[in-house]
Amino acid sequence: MKDISEDMPEHGDAFYNIRNKYPNLVDFSASIAPTNLPSDFKISALEMIHYPSSQGKIEEIIANRTGLDRKNIVAGYGLTSIIYAVYSMFQRGKAVLSEPIFSEHRKAAESSSINVVRLPLKVMQKNPGIIRDYMPDIVSINSPVNPTGEYLAYDTISIIAEKLMAFGIFLFLDEAFVDFVSWNRRIDYVDLIERYPNTIVGRSMSKISGFAGFRLGYSVSSPEIANRIRRRLIPWTVPKFYTEHMDEILNYSPNPEKIGELREIMINELKGIGLTILGKPEANFISFTIPGKIKGSDFYESMIREGILLRPLENFYGFTSRDFRAAVLDREANEKMVKSAEKVINHYR
């Protein structure tokens, strides 16, 4: 008999695979913002029947919302499309991935025949000069780190960027979840790319909008690097209806300070039922380890039967089958998740 866990795709998007069997399932596996978009939100036929010519327009909208110059921005169909375009700049070269990191970085590098070195982030933080031993073309870092949610301070990033610039190496800073970090903690990426023009910052608008199906991401870099990335994107990468509805969708973006409050409550409650929190989360998700006597597959499948879908982390570098990630949703949903986890843990004790 097939286990529920066999329906789990790599990125945790298992919801559609199992929702028919569990119609009351609450999805904690996708780390996106809760949304309240009106149910009468519609896309017109006119927006769908013509080839889109929306690249420039969407970049103008992003520039206006972020205060950046359009020449520094490249928009794509989700941040993942940007990731693949960036690595294609270094075909048959070498990349150092600071692990843990979103798995598409490795896939994108390998698709461009790039030799990948996987280096624990803690090692790079402790000794940025270690990169000299590898001399890659590009180093990639997640911040907030996926899946622990830790956010790297400006001093940490700038020290690494400065070392890489001295070696003639590019830095790709993946900030897909940065919009959930408290305002007073965020790095000024305009300053970062001006001081270190070898740096590329990647961001996602799919997560903050609360619509994983709204595939929109962008990079911020020097105009020269931006042009190199843009030339490597596939054509018609941004649907026309994005430009028509972007303001409407992004108006539902949540308050990061409120998410921080909910996250801290949830962390304390998870600790209270015996779970070990991994890292110091600052995004809209929390990763944890279950008690050692419980099999990860038993916990995962029992939680689904309780109506809770989590993200197993065993396919992340350095994590095990007993490690899981849960999104921070609203207070009611978070309480349900914690109570369900407590019930399952007590059952297997």
N, C-alpha and C positions, 0 to 999 in steps of 0.2 A: 504493500500500500504506500502511495506517495505521501510524504510528510508535507505539512503546510509550508515548512521552510524551503522546500524545493521550488516554490513559486516566487522566491525572493530574487528579483533581478539585482544586478550589481549596485545600482545607485539607490536602492531602497524603494523604488516606485512600484511596490507590490499591490497597492490599493485596488487597482482595477482588476487584478488577477483573482482576488479573493472576496471582493465586496458582495458578490451575489450570494455567497454562502454565509457571510456575516454582514447583513445589511445595516446593522447599528454600529459598525466599526468606526472608531475615531482614529484618524491618521496622525500619529506622532512621528512618523518616519521621514516626512518631508519638512525640512526646516524653512518654511515660508511664513510670511506674516498672515495672521487671521484677516479676513477681508469681509466687507459688507457691501460689495458692489450690488446695485439694484438688480433684481431678477429680470427687469425689462431691458437690460443692456443688450443691444443688438448691433450686428454688423450688416451694412447694406450690401446688396448685390453689386452695386457699382464699385464698391471697394474691393471686390473679389474677382471681377471678370477681366481686369486689365493687369498687365505686367506692372509691378510696382516700380516707381522711380523715387523712392522715399529716403534713400541713404542720406543725402544732404540735408533734407528737412528734419529728419530725426536727430541728426547731429547738431543742428541749430537749436532744437528744443532742449537737448541735453546741455548744450553750452549755456543756454539761458537759465536753466534750473540750477546749474552748478557754478556759474560765474566764470567758466573757462572760455578760452578761445576755441572756436570750432576747428582750427587747424591742428589742435592738440588731440582731437577726439576721433576715434573710429568706432562706429556702431556696428553691431553684428547680431545675428540670430541667436541670442543667448551668449553668455560669456564663453561658452564652450567653442563656438565658432571662432572667436578671437584667439583662444588658446591654440587651436590648430593652426591658425594663420601665423601666429608668432613663431611657433616651432618650425614652420616651413621655411623661415628665414635662415635656418641653420642646418640645412640638409647635410647629412653625413658628418655632422659635427659631434659635439659632446655637451650634455646637460647634466647639471647636478640638481637633484630634487631634494629639498629639505623635507624629510618625512616627519610626521604624516602630512599628506597633501592630497587634494582631489585627484582621483585616479586617472582622469582624462589628461592630466599633464604627462603622465608616463605614456599613455596610448598615443597622444599627439606627437610626442618626441619619437616614439618608435615608428610611427607612420611616416616620418620623414627620415628614417634610417639613422637616427641620432643615437649615439652610445649614451646610455643612461646610467648615472651613478646615484645611488640612493643614500643620502647622508642624514642621520638624525638631526633635527633642528637644534636640539640642545648642544650638540657638538659644535655646530656652526656659531651658535650664540656665545659659547665659551671661548672659541678660538676662530674668529672670522678668517684669519690668515691661512687656515688649513686649506682654503680653496686653491692656494698656490700649488698644492700637491697634485691637484687634478687638472687645473688650467682648462676649464670648460669654456664653451662659447656663451652659455647662459646658466644662471642659477635661479631657481623658482622657489618662492616661499608663499605659504598661505597665512594670512592674518586678517581676521581671526582664524586661528588654526582649526581646520576641519579634521577630526571631529571633537576636539576638546573645547573649542571656543575661546582659547586664550588669545589676547590681543597684544601684539608686540609694540613696545614703546618706541617713540620716534628715535631715541638715542640708539636703540638696538638696530633699527632699520638703517639709520644713517651711517653707523659704523660699518655695517656690512656693505652698503652701497658705495661708500668711499673706498673700501678695500677693493671691491670689484672694479670700480672705475680705474683705480691705479693699475690693475692687471689687464684692463681692456676687455672686461667681461660684462655682459648685460645682466640686469636684475629684473625678473618678472615677479611683481608683488600682486598676488591674487587676493583681492579684498571683496570677494563675493558677498560676505556677510557683514561688511563694515557698517551698513546703515542701521544695524541693531545695537551698535556700540554707543555708549553714552557720548553726547556731544563733546564734553570736555576731555575726552580721551582720544579723539580721532586725530590722525596725522594730517597735516596740510599737504596734500599730494601735489599742489601747484608748486610749493616751495621745494618739495622733494625732487620733482623732475627738473626744476630749474638749477638746483644745486648739483644734481647727479643725472646728467642727460643720457646716461646709459640705462636709465630706469623706465620700465613699463608698468603702469598700474592697471589692473583689470577689475572691473566692477560689474555687478549684476543688478538689473532693475526688475527681474522676474521675482526675486525673493521678497524685496521690500514691498512690491505691489500686492503680494499675496496670491499671484497667479503664476503657477509654475508653467502653465501653457502659454503665457505671455513671454515668449522667448526673446528677450532683449538684454544685451550686455554691451559694454563699451570699454575701450582702453583709453588711457591718458598717457601721453608721451611727448617727446619733442616732435615738432612738425616733420622732421626728416624720418624718424622712425614710424610715425603715423602713416606717412605715405607708403612706406615699405609694407606695413601691415595691410593697408587698404588694397594694395595691388594683389594681395594674396587671398582675399575673400572671394567666395563664389558670388556670381551675379545675383541680383534680386534678393539680397540677404535680409532686407527689412520689409515686411508686408505693409501696404499702404494704410490699412486701418490702424496701424500703430500710431501714425502721425495724427489721425483723426480723433483718437480716443486716449492718447497718452496722458494728457492732463487729467481727464476724468478718472482714469485708473489709478494714477499716482496720488490723487487726492485722498485715497483711502489708506495711504501709508501710515503705519502705527507710530506712536511716540516711543522712542528708544528708552526714555526714562521709565515709562510705565512697564515696558517689557523687562527692564532691569529689576523693578520691584517684584514682578511676578516670578522672575527667575530666582531671586534670592529666597523667596518663600518656598518655592518648589525644591531648591537645593536643600534647605533645612529639613523639609519633610522627607525627602529621599534619604538623607543621612539618618533621620529618626527611625526609619524602618530597616536599617542595616545595610544600605547600599553605599559603596565607596565612590565618591565623585572624582572624576578624572580631570586633572588640570584645574584651572581657574576660569570658568566660563564667563565670557563677556558678550556673547552673541545671543541668539534666540533659541539656543538648544543646550542640552546638558548631557554629557556622557557619563556613564557609571558602570561599575562592575558589580555583578550579583555575588552573593555568598558562595564560597567554594564548593559546598556540597550539592549545589544545584547545577544540572546540565544546562548549557545555554539553549539548546534546542527545546528542552522541556519548558524552560521559562518563556521563550519566545512564543511557542505555540499555545501555552496556557494563557498568556496575555491576549493573544488574538481571540481566544474563546471568551475572554472577559470583555472583549470589545475594544481592545487597545492594540494598535499596530505600531511597533517600535522599529528602529533601524539597527540590525545587527552590525557589529564593527569588525568581524573577523577578517574581512577582505581589505582592511586598512593595515598598512605597515606598522608592525609592533603591537597589534591588538589581538585579542583572543576571542573565542566563541562565547565567553562569559561577559563580554563588553557590549554595551548598547548605547544608543543615542536617542533622546526624546526631545521633540520640539517643545518650546514654551508657548502654550496656547492661552485661552482665557482661564480665569480662576476656576470655573466649574469643571472644565475639561481636565485641567491639571490635577484637581482634587480626585477626580475619577481615576486618573492614571496612577496616582500614588496609592490610593486605596486598593486598586486592582493588583498592583505590584506587592503590596503588603499581604493580600490574601494568597497570592501565588507562592510567595516566599514561605509563609506559615504552613502552607499545604506540604511543601517539600522538606520542611525541617524535621 
